Amino acid sequence: MTILACSQCQATLNCNVDDINACWCNELPAILPLDSTTTSCLCRDCTLTKINLFLNTLYKRPLKEQLAFAKSFHSNDNLIEHLDYEMQNSYMVFSRWFFLKRGKCCKNNCKNCPYKNI
């Protein structure tokens, strides 16, 4: 276990670089494309923010492309707050990402459902 500072906000974080399967970041889906600017670890909050910024650009694409991207994450049943849902007045409000991963509409007129206008 290595103690690092988040390269974005400087918060302290524990990195288990020696056993990446045991690291907290392994709980998050591998959504972000890694590029040459990825040089060090981010804390959980900054990682989730970066994932959500990436997803917001995806949401501007046609629904067919969004579904194609989300399909590989369909089997991920691990719900992550601030990614799959937000808590609002003691209720779990599912995100657009959650519905895209699920791949279908339940016809309950959910708040963030991407299928509403189809």
Backbone bond lengths (Angstrom), bond angles and torsions (degrees), N, CA, C in turn:
res aa  C-N    CA-C-N  psi(-1)  N-CA   C-N-CA  omega(-1)  CA-C   N-CA-C  phi
1 M - - - 1.452 - - 1.528 108.32 -
2 T 1.326 114.99 130.67 1.456 121.12 179.81 1.516 108.88 -118.77
3 I 1.321 117.80 135.71 1.457 122.31 176.73 1.522 107.64 -94.36
4 L 1.336 114.95 124.07 1.470 122.06 -178.13 1.511 110.24 -127.73
5 A 1.322 115.46 170.49 1.458 121.61 170.61 1.521 106.85 -106.67
6 C 1.319 115.76 137.54 1.458 121.00 176.82 1.524 108.51 -58.92
7 S 1.312 116.04 131.77 1.465 119.19 -177.39 1.525 112.23 -71.12
8 Q 1.332 117.55 -11.35 1.460 121.49 179.89 1.529 111.41 -96.74
9 C 1.346 116.61 -55.31 1.471 120.21 -172.57 1.525 113.70 -111.44
10 Q 1.329 116.88 -4.40 1.459 123.98 179.65 1.527 114.45 71.44
11 A 1.324 118.61 10.06 1.466 121.27 175.63 1.529 108.65 -65.66
12 T 1.320 115.75 148.94 1.458 121.12 178.01 1.524 109.69 -75.12
13 L 1.329 115.98 136.72 1.456 120.07 176.62 1.512 110.24 -141.98
14 N 1.310 115.26 153.44 1.463 121.62 176.54 1.514 108.57 -97.11
15 C 1.307 116.28 126.45 1.456 122.10 179.66 1.525 108.16 -115.24
16 N 1.303 115.60 130.57 1.453 119.78 178.71 1.526 108.46 -107.52
17 V 1.303 115.95 59.44 1.451 122.34 -175.18 1.530 112.08 -62.02
18 D 1.314 117.43 -24.61 1.464 121.02 179.23 1.531 112.60 -72.63
19 D 1.338 116.14 -25.09 1.464 121.07 177.00 1.525 107.45 -141.08
20 I 1.320 116.08 81.71 1.461 121.65 -173.94 1.527 112.03 -58.43
21 N 1.328 118.22 -27.05 1.467 120.69 178.37 1.529 112.10 -68.26
22 A 1.317 117.63 -20.05 1.454 122.04 178.69 1.526 112.44 -98.71
23 C 1.309 117.76 -1.26 1.464 121.98 -176.81 1.532 110.42 -79.69
24 W 1.324 117.28 148.50 1.458 122.39 -179.98 1.528 111.27 -59.18
25 C 1.332 117.72 -32.95 1.466 120.38 -176.18 1.528 112.11 -68.48
26 N 1.317 116.73 -19.56 1.458 120.79 178.32 1.528 111.91 -70.55
27 E 1.342 117.54 -15.34 1.459 122.09 176.17 1.527 111.48 -72.33
28 L 1.333 116.19 -23.85 1.467 120.71 -177.95 1.514 110.24 -87.06
29 P 1.338 116.34 147.67 1.466 118.54 178.69 1.530 110.84 -69.17
30 A 1.313 115.96 147.70 1.475 121.73 -179.61 1.521 109.34 -81.02
31 I 1.318 116.12 70.45 1.461 122.94 -176.47 1.521 111.41 -87.39
32 L 1.314 115.79 -41.38 1.463 119.73 -172.80 1.518 112.56 -71.34
33 P 1.308 116.31 132.84 1.466 118.34 171.91 1.527 108.77 -73.48
34 L 1.304 117.08 131.49 1.461 120.17 177.48 1.513 108.67 -86.97
35 D 1.310 115.24 137.76 1.458 119.54 179.89 1.523 109.65 -135.75
36 S 1.293 116.77 -173.13 1.472 121.40 -176.56 1.524 113.18 -66.39
37 T 1.353 118.03 -16.51 1.464 119.93 179.29 1.529 111.51 -83.81
38 T 1.320 117.82 -9.36 1.455 121.64 179.37 1.522 108.70 -82.23
39 T 1.327 114.88 102.79 1.461 119.20 -174.77 1.519 114.07 -120.31
40 S 1.336 117.36 -19.74 1.455 118.65 -179.00 1.524 110.41 -154.63
41 C 1.318 115.67 174.25 1.457 122.28 -174.16 1.521 112.69 -75.02
42 L 1.334 113.50 150.96 1.457 122.40 171.51 1.527 107.88 -113.34
43 C 1.320 116.80 155.19 1.461 120.51 174.59 1.531 108.68 -73.08
44 R 1.309 116.74 170.57 1.469 121.20 -178.32 1.530 111.54 -58.35
45 D 1.337 117.76 -46.35 1.469 120.68 -178.50 1.527 111.73 -62.09
46 C 1.326 117.13 -45.19 1.467 120.31 -179.93 1.529 111.21 -68.17
47 T 1.327 117.00 -34.97 1.463 120.48 177.56 1.520 110.20 -65.44
48 L 1.341 117.07 -45.66 1.460 120.58 178.74 1.531 111.36 -64.10
49 T 1.318 117.08 -38.13 1.464 120.37 176.80 1.518 110.54 -62.00
50 K 1.323 116.20 -44.59 1.469 120.79 -179.76 1.537 111.03 -65.58
51 I 1.323 117.58 -40.07 1.465 121.24 176.66 1.530 109.86 -61.67
52 N 1.329 116.70 -46.28 1.467 120.14 -178.60 1.523 112.34 -66.10
53 L 1.327 118.06 -34.63 1.470 120.30 174.76 1.526 110.27 -63.72
54 F 1.329 116.06 -42.08 1.455 119.83 177.30 1.530 110.92 -62.79
55 L 1.341 116.42 -44.69 1.461 120.25 -179.79 1.525 111.55 -64.13
56 N 1.318 117.43 -35.83 1.471 119.73 177.84 1.524 111.87 -61.96
57 T 1.321 117.76 -31.79 1.470 119.36 175.02 1.529 109.67 -73.18
58 L 1.325 117.01 -35.53 1.464 121.07 176.67 1.528 110.78 -62.36
59 Y 1.342 117.43 -38.92 1.458 122.10 -176.63 1.526 112.58 -65.00
60 K 1.299 117.88 -14.85 1.467 121.61 177.25 1.529 111.90 -84.75
61 R 1.314 116.42 -10.21 1.464 122.70 178.78 1.529 109.10 -82.76
62 P 1.324 117.52 164.10 1.472 119.20 176.13 1.524 111.67 -57.79
63 L 1.324 116.04 148.19 1.464 121.57 -177.08 1.523 111.72 -55.23
64 K 1.309 117.46 -37.06 1.458 121.00 179.75 1.534 110.89 -58.72
65 E 1.328 117.52 -40.57 1.472 121.46 178.25 1.527 111.19 -69.59
66 Q 1.331 116.58 -38.51 1.464 120.47 178.03 1.522 110.49 -61.64
67 L 1.331 115.77 -44.93 1.466 120.42 179.80 1.518 111.87 -65.36
68 A 1.319 116.38 -39.06 1.467 120.10 178.80 1.521 110.65 -62.79
69 F 1.326 117.09 -41.48 1.465 120.66 178.68 1.533 110.75 -66.18
70 A 1.332 116.56 -44.43 1.467 121.23 -175.09 1.525 112.97 -72.93
71 K 1.321 117.40 -20.59 1.462 121.13 -174.57 1.530 113.17 -56.10
72 S 1.317 117.48 -38.49 1.472 119.48 -178.46 1.533 112.51 -70.65
73 F 1.333 117.31 -11.25 1.465 121.35 178.84 1.529 111.80 -102.50
74 H 1.326 116.88 4.76 1.465 123.14 -175.21 1.526 112.93 -56.36
75 S 1.296 117.95 -39.35 1.469 120.63 -175.99 1.521 113.26 -80.49
76 N 1.329 118.17 -2.25 1.459 121.25 -179.59 1.526 109.52 -79.18
77 D 1.333 116.70 98.86 1.462 121.90 -178.60 1.523 112.91 -86.29
78 N 1.322 117.37 -5.61 1.454 122.65 -179.22 1.527 109.02 -74.13
79 L 1.346 117.44 104.11 1.460 120.92 179.99 1.524 110.31 -79.75
80 I 1.315 116.14 131.74 1.457 122.23 -176.05 1.524 109.08 -118.16
81 E 1.334 114.60 121.81 1.465 119.25 177.71 1.523 109.48 -62.08
82 H 1.293 116.79 141.64 1.470 126.68 -177.69 1.525 112.68 75.51
83 L 1.321 116.86 4.65 1.457 120.86 173.53 1.533 108.69 -128.22
84 D 1.322 116.95 -57.66 1.464 121.53 179.47 1.525 112.42 -89.45
85 Y 1.305 116.97 -24.35 1.467 120.37 -178.76 1.527 110.48 -158.40
86 E 1.330 114.18 163.49 1.465 123.80 171.76 1.526 106.89 -127.77
87 M 1.300 117.52 148.50 1.461 121.26 174.83 1.531 107.84 -89.95
88 Q 1.331 115.77 126.04 1.462 121.65 178.02 1.519 108.41 -135.92
89 N 1.321 116.35 115.55 1.468 122.24 -178.67 1.530 112.08 52.11
90 S 1.307 116.34 46.60 1.471 124.37 179.03 1.527 113.91 68.61
91 Y 1.336 117.66 12.94 1.461 121.63 177.21 1.520 109.66 -114.48
92 M 1.332 115.17 144.29 1.457 120.25 172.62 1.526 107.43 -82.11
93 V 1.319 116.20 121.00 1.459 120.84 176.48 1.522 106.61 -108.63
94 F 1.323 115.28 113.29 1.455 120.01 -176.08 1.518 111.34 -72.16
95 S 1.319 115.08 146.85 1.459 122.34 -177.57 1.524 111.18 -88.61
96 R 1.301 115.55 166.96 1.458 121.33 174.21 1.534 109.94 -56.92
97 W 1.339 116.09 -39.93 1.461 121.00 179.36 1.532 110.85 -58.16
98 F 1.331 117.38 -43.72 1.464 121.65 178.57 1.527 110.28 -57.01
99 F 1.332 116.97 -47.60 1.468 120.85 -177.61 1.523 111.78 -68.12
100 L 1.324 116.89 -36.09 1.466 119.36 177.11 1.535 110.37 -64.72
101 K 1.331 116.61 -42.55 1.467 120.41 177.74 1.521 110.74 -61.73
102 R 1.323 116.80 -39.52 1.459 120.81 -179.39 1.525 110.31 -65.25
103 G 1.330 116.80 -36.94 1.463 120.70 173.06 1.506 116.91 84.74
104 K 1.323 117.50 6.01 1.463 119.60 178.72 1.525 109.89 -157.47
105 C 1.318 115.09 162.95 1.461 122.24 179.85 1.527 109.89 -96.94
106 C 1.317 116.23 140.64 1.465 120.53 178.45 1.525 111.77 -94.50
107 K 1.328 117.55 -2.49 1.479 123.63 177.77 1.527 112.96 66.47
108 N 1.343 117.35 26.01 1.462 121.03 178.48 1.521 112.76 -101.25
109 N 1.338 117.19 9.78 1.462 122.42 179.34 1.530 111.87 57.87
110 C 1.317 116.33 45.99 1.459 122.37 -178.92 1.535 110.86 -64.57
111 K 1.303 115.59 148.27 1.462 122.83 -173.91 1.528 113.74 -55.77
112 N 1.311 119.63 -46.97 1.467 122.42 -174.50 1.525 114.01 -105.77
113 C 1.311 116.55 21.20 1.451 120.93 -176.69 1.541 111.27 -65.23
114 P 1.322 117.47 124.86 1.474 119.94 179.55 1.522 112.62 -77.96
115 Y 1.325 117.55 -8.52 1.466 121.57 -175.08 1.535 112.70 -95.19
116 K 1.319 118.54 0.90 1.472 122.87 -173.89 1.524 113.18 -53.53
117 N 1.296 117.63 -42.48 1.467 120.67 -172.29 1.530 113.12 -98.38
118 I 1.313 116.53 23.32 1.474 118.98 -179.49 1.511 108.93 -98.48
